[in-house]
Amino acid sequence: MATLYSTHCRSFPSSSSFPSSSLSSNQSAVTFSNRFLAATVSLKSQHNLLQQVSVHTQQHDGTVGANVTPVENNHSGKRLRPELLSVLSSMESKVEDGAEKDENECTVSITVVGASGDLAKKKIFPALFALYYEGCLPKHFTICGYARSKMTDAELRNMVSKTLTCRIDKRENCSEKMDQFLKRCFYHSGQYDSPENFAALDKKLNEHEGGRTSNRLFYLSIPPNIFVDAVKCASLSASSGNGGWTRVIVEKPFGRDSESSAALTRSLKQYLTEDQIFRIDHYLGKELVENLSVLRFSNLIFEPLWSRQYIRNVQLIFSEDFGTEGRGGYFDNYGIIRDIMQNHLLQILALFAMETPVSLDAEDIRNEKVKVLRSMRPIKLEDVVLGQYKNHTRGGVAYPAYIDDKTVPKGSLTPTFAAAALFIDNARWDGVPFLMKAGKALHTKRAEIRVQFRHVPGNLYNRNFGADLDHATNELVIRVQPDEAIYLKINNKIPGLGMKLDRSNLNLHYAARYSKEIPDAYERLLLDAIEGERRLFIRSDELDAAWSLFTPVLNEIEEKKITPEYYPYGSRGPVCAHYLAARYNVRWGDLGLDVEQ
């Protein structure tokens, strides 16, 4: 039986508010009606209103039709049953009346598989605590860490407590909240491929669930080569067996290419249905990425300009100012294209370029993203630049080369930098270059989307800009991290008697505009998974389309053993990246000095 949780953290309507794996037609009807709950007006109220005022009909041309006099019927004095005085369906009324009852009869058990790893310690447990602190978790919940390491409940709590922090804007009762949260955390040691160990986990979860309807969420924070074993054991030995739901969050990488990704999906679907699998890309949970569709579809000034007619190019940029120190061995198996471009940047591109979805329903949004991915032109090797950072001394400090990492094979050709030009062959984006750039050990840390608009035809002020018309280009910048901001570069007259023009920014700096601390991406995605909201998770056909775009060029790079261009640690990356952009009459926007004050 589906259970509707009230977490006090979400106000948007969604079919996924019902945590069951699949919605029945009745549940879908309830979900549709939920969108109108804010406008609920009882029939009794309407009747009273009609007795007091006459009704006017407003025409499209602004004229008002004749007054309409309410007609009394023979039953006007009868008292209708309460359930008939509302636009709530009978099922909705039952859900509303039983909300408190359901909250007491159901529980959510969250098992972090791989609880002793860095991701669990640094991201997952802190995100769960933040949700608890904000009152976003259900009344009854249990968090269980599962890993091969031998550990007691007290040792897990001690490990987790070192990474927990309270919101900057909410420091009240922080220690008290931490203590309450840690009391809900338990640990179970076991092998990832042992049905017996997962059966013991199931027994432990049952004890904490206290006979309530159990809903279970498994977060796989483990290497991909043991995903299937863990899913098999969890599904067969520790899934919810009393009418609740079971869901599994899977971390990237989702394979290395089309073939391995498809094989992983087939293996997972032996034990789970598609709507039980939540493939997480934490970049989709970033505040500015989620705001992308709001910015475009709720502001009239942007949507009409969102096409080849006005946009000259789009740049998706990801850079880190540190190398692979400490994880070079893992990174060498994938490289920057698989690690960043094929997932994070491509998902942002699909959200940016998609057509207006039918609704904000998860399936409608993901359908449009798939259309974008399937419309993209195959990537050519000549449209790709590869780089690898080398050692460099700066300010008296020596920075190592990628291959200096002892975990990296000698002579490795794995790229730590890549730039690529991509194209979408549809009516909206035909001919517009989408430039991606991702790299490690660069001069700055940032992730941003840059939209460069076309030059103004017959611009009266061209002579004021000289030969460099790019300096006069309007540019919309969406900075995902750090220091989140949205700003639009415009041309403006410098105050004074002369006619000197300057480029200024219309700036929405989040830290200055909003006092509330921005939630971490993992908080949003964990809450979505608990609520069954799939908008920000990747569907299997999305994954197939993404891999089919990159797999051919990845195979060609590896078969031809392409040597990357070497760039100094802390530099702006390979010079060839500028040549790639210049080929399409583009200048990388992140290399200029933005005035963001």
Secondary structure, DSSP 8 states (H G I E B T S, - for coil): -------SS--S--GGGS-SSS--HHHHHHHHHHTTGGG---HHHHHHHHHHS-B--B-TTS-B---B-----TTTTS---GGGSSSS-HHHHHHHHTHHHHHHHEEEEEEEETTTSHHIIIIIHHHHHHHHHTT-S-SSEEEEEEESS---HHHHHHHHHTT----TT--TTHHHHHHHHHTTEEEEE--TT-HHHHHHHHHHHHHHHTTSEEEEEEEE-S-GGGHHHHHHHHHHHSS--SS--EEEEEES---SSHHHHHHHHHHHTTTS-GGGEEEE-GGGGSHHHHHHHHHHHS-TTTGGG-STTTEEEEEEEEE-SS--TT-HHHHHTTHHIIIIIIIIIHHHHHHHH----SSSSHHHHHHHHHHHHHTB----GGGEEEEEEE-EEETTEEE--GGGSTTS-TT----SEEEEEE-B-STTTTT--EEEEEESSBS--EEEEEEEE---TT-TTHHHHTT-GGGG--EEEEEEESS-EEEEEEEEE-SSSS--EEEEEEEEEHHHH--S----HHHHHHHHHHHT--TTEE-HHHHHHHHHHHHHHHHHHHHTT---EEEETTBS--THHHHHHHHTT---GGGS-----
